[in-house]
Amino acid sequence: MSSNDTEWLEFAKNLAIKAGDMITEARTNSSFVRDYKMDHELVTSTDIAVDQFICGRIREHYPKHFILSEESSPHMDLSTIADDVPVWVIDPIDGTVNFAHGHHHVAVSIGLYVGRERILGVVNAPFLGECFWALKGSGAFCNGKPLAVSGAKQLRNALVATGFPYQKTALLPIIDRVSRILHHCQDIRRNGSAALDLCWVAAGRLDAYFESVKPWDMAAGVLIAEEAGATVGHYLSATSAWPEVVNGEGLIVSTPDLFKELLVLMHCEK
C-alpha cells in the first residue's frame, strides 16, 4: 500500500458519497428523465449527471489518469494504456432500473486498477445508507466495519445471487445454468445490482454470485469481495478484449469452499 493508494481511496469514497447524494436528491424530487440506449437498456438523466460529476472531478484532480465509464467512455481501448497508468472504472448508477422504479438496491461503483492489479474499490448504496470499500491488501469494510465472507461450506444451504442481461436473445443458456444451480442451493436472488451483489458476498449476506457483466459492474465489487475472503474466477472463456483485471465474462465469486462445486455445475451443459 502506497500513500497514493490511500489518497486515491479517500478521494473515491468522497466522490461516491457525493454522487449518492445526487442520486437520492434526484429521486426525491422526481427530477430525472428516462431514456433508452441501444433501444432496450434504460438510462436516466441522473446516470448522465452523476457520470459527468465523477469524471469531471477525476480529470480535475488526476489529469494523467484514464477513465473507463459505462456512460461516457464504454468503448475505450484499454490495450493502449501503459501498465503504470491508473485507470478508473466508473458506473454512476449500478441498478438503473431499480433507481427508476423506486427500489433501494442502487449503487455508485468506483474502481481503480494499475496494470494487472486492482488497487481500490468503492461501492456506495445511498438508499441503504451503506458505503463499502477496499484497498488491495488492507481488507474490506462497510461504513468502517470490517467485512468477511459467510464461510458457507455446503451449497445445499447457500444463498446465491445472479442477474440477467438486457439482451433477451442470450437468455436460454443462462436460464439453464440458473436452473442447475437452483436445484443444488438453498435459493437464488436477483437483486438488480452486480456491484452490490458482490459487496453482499463480502458481507456474508450472500454465499455466492455468478453472472456475465461489464467491467464497470464488477471492477470495485470484486476487489471488495476478494479482500473479504471470497474466491473469484470465471465459468466462461474470455471472448472480449477486456483485460483480465476488469473482465466480467462468466464471473463467479463465492466462499472458498463453494467455489469448485459451483464451477462444476456451471460446466454441466446439457
Helices and strands as residue ranges (DSSP letters): H 3-28, E 34-37, E 41-44, H 45-61, E 66-69, G 78-80, E 86-94, H 96-100, E 107-114, E 117-125, E 130-135, E 140-142, E 145-146, G 155-157, E 159-161, G 168-170, H 171-182, E 187-189, H 194-202, E 208-211, H 215-227, E 231-234, G 244-246, E 251-254, H 256-266
